Amino acid sequence: MTTLCIETSTSCCSAAICKDGIVLANRENLLAANHASELPLFVEQLLAEARANQWCIDAVALSQGPGSYTGLRIGTSIAKGICYGMNIPLIPIDTLRILSAAVQDFPMIDRNSWLCPMIDARRMEVYTAFYSADTLERLNEIESKIIDNTAFEEHLGNHEIYFFGNGASKCKEVILSPHAHFIDDIVPRAIYMGRLLENAPSLDAKQMAYYEPFYLKEFVPAPSHIKGLK
């Protein structure tokens, strides 16, 4: 199966074409991307490359969240538009699992350990869950968790846990267990999504009409700083 993969859950923006888990082409900006302007360009370039190489796109895979409200909305809108236009299914993929796929093959990670991807949710809060380093199976419910010096202590007593993602760096000085390990500079990228598509459920046109990203928390707009607006 050849899939167009889209990832916009953080400040990074990326898209890729994957076939049976192998990346055929990709575009990305991992440094404060402007999703609204860059993602359409990335997709246009990749679809043009697909036509030139006669790659038939069978589905669109979308990083479903949790993450940035705006980023997820942009990614979802473009993914749905492509699916409707090409009459192909949408495959939502857990964003935290995409992050976990980025580190699964690191040589220092024992297959019996746990992975704990973290997406920044402001202040000392993160979106997180545990995943098996061996299978990438999610081991608990995704949650919005406030981090303090007691965070995860019941699990760190029994498991080696690797923390990573853009929410992990602020936890280094709080989570002090010798069983806690931190990996820097890991971001969700479309190139990691291809290996996660096997057995992933897909949405047809009728199901897509009701699909919304997984925000986890309700969006609360910040107060306006423009005089006269509230």
MOLINMO-V149242 format. One record per run of one state. SS is the DSSP state (~ for helix, > for strand, _ for the rest). FROM is the first residue (numbers start at 0). TO is the last residue. If there is no record, write none. Layout:
ss->SS from->FROM to->TO
ss->SS from->FROM to->TO
//
This chain:
ss->_ from->0 to->0
ss->> from->1 to->6
ss->_ from->7 to->11
ss->> from->12 to->18
ss->_ from->19 to->20
ss->> from->21 to->28
ss->_ from->29 to->33
ss->~ from->34 to->52
ss->_ from->53 to->57
ss->> from->58 to->62
ss->_ from->63 to->67
ss->~ from->68 to->85
ss->_ from->86 to->87
ss->> from->88 to->92
ss->_ from->93 to->93
ss->~ from->94 to->102
ss->_ from->103 to->112
ss->> from->113 to->119
ss->_ from->120 to->123
ss->> from->124 to->127
ss->_ from->128 to->129
ss->> from->130 to->131
ss->_ from->132 to->136
ss->> from->137 to->137
ss->_ from->138 to->141
ss->> from->142 to->145
ss->_ from->146 to->151
ss->~ from->152 to->155
ss->_ from->156 to->159
ss->> from->160 to->163
ss->_ from->164 to->167
ss->~ from->168 to->170
ss->_ from->171 to->178
ss->> from->179 to->181
ss->_ from->182 to->188
ss->~ from->189 to->191
ss->_ from->192 to->192
ss->~ from->193 to->195
ss->_ from->196 to->201
ss->> from->202 to->202
ss->_ from->203 to->203
ss->~ from->204 to->207
ss->_ from->208 to->229
//
